[in-house]
Amino acid sequence: MASPAASKPHVVLIPYPAQGHVTPFLRLAKALHARSFHVTFVHTEFNRARLLRSRGADGLRFEAIPDGLPPPDHPAELDATQDIWAICEATRRTGPGHVRALVEGLGRDGGVPPVSFVVADGAMGFAVHVTKEMGIPTYLFFTDSACGLLAYLNFDQLVKRGYVPLKDESCLTNGYQDTRLDWVAGMIAGVRLRDLPTFIRTTDPDDVMLNITMKQRELDAPAADGILLNTFDGLERAALDAIRARLPNTIAVGPLGPEVSPPSYLPSLASSLWREDGRCAAWLDAHADAAVVYANFGSITVMARAQVGEFARGLAAAGAPFLWVIRPDMVRDAGDGDGDGETTPLLPEGFEEEVVASGRGLMVGWCDQEAVLGHRATGAFLSHCGWNSTVESLAAGVPMLCWPFFSEQVTNCRYACEEWGVGVEMARDAGRREVEAAVREVMGRGEKAAAMRRKAAAAVAPGGSSRRNLESLFAEIAGGVRAVNPV
Ligand code: UDP
């Protein structure tokens, strides 16, 4: 007789191996596990080694596949963000064989139910061709915003209409990036070339990221049985409708936050690839409501020392207490710009004593961001506008200072500032005065942000649009029939 476990639907989750993908996938994994599905979560071997403390749970197990890259040359690189471009290329080239071997292996393993459903990352979209060939229903979860995915879906048009590749490098600086694109259905009016994912800023028609991102959206996405997005209809309805015109079974299931995946559920399953600094909560406790500026640029952003200095001076001048996360691998220039052998210190002279030691600022290497954003003392978020950070900030009702770094972060920034009214944009080379002025301005946007928090909460509350979409996804995984596009 089959054991009860053998009759459980078995979902295999295959995130792209970067923090901004592992985190929402783990939240989805916990939500599935809470519904008694059997879950296999697939890391790369590199990230699995970084996450040794997550040992799995009954019914949720971690597996790992190679990422296709050679081992790092230097021990310090074992705990640093990998090269996003190299990983995209290597996983796409070597991943299909590894995914097939893994799923076949799970099929032979008598200890787990047969694999009945796969959710692969849109950035690992190659997997859909393998698993569909094996007869397994497969969804792709794009961890981008809907506006970001919609922008990527228009890359083919940008190429056809001759905007991309750029004629020459001067198109980056001669005002060409301000060209308005009023023909992009579903995007906000006035969207400009500079608001679309930065992978189009190339003169090379064979550019790796341009081509891989196009393949993911044009070859992989239509092959999937459905598309998941970590957003909600009330936030991005126009973009979602435009996506559904091309990919009809696209469902918004976000924000995948504490309501869907409470931190107290399977707390030993960690997703942070860096060690969280435990001092943040107590430090925040000591501050007044909405008083603190929280600065964090995610897991991939790298920054020049000079820019760190400008942020430091701007934050110091603005006067508000701040919690600033500087990842150990965030600043990579040696700080010897003039070649005189002298290293520029990361922080301005006197900053440590006057601002940090006095308790006005706390600087850490990594934190539990969801907890920080959810703390009553956090009043503004200086962010690179990665989609997870953006949607976590919207869900927590915290207004944003937007300093996008790359990819569709520029699109998220435009929407946060123009469409949702919760953000203040800062220039790429923002100096201390601009930082100071932006901090003062953003502190006044709390009301709009609070309205967003209520909308986000309603989407995932029982009966809300995202909650219903999740329920019907669960029903489909469990073997039920689901209507296309339940909203
Ligand atoms: N994160 C965190 N602690 C940190 C920095 C980031 O927990 O100190 C989490 C954050 O909550 C988010 C993810 O890491 O879920 C970063 O994803 P995002 O899309 O914002 O940016 P990326 O790292 O992909 O650029």
Residues whose N, C-alpha, C, O or C-beta is under 5 A from the ligand:
A	BS01	UDP	Q19 G20 T23 N296 F297 G298 S299 I300 V325 W366 C367 D368 Q369 E370 G386 W387 N388 S389
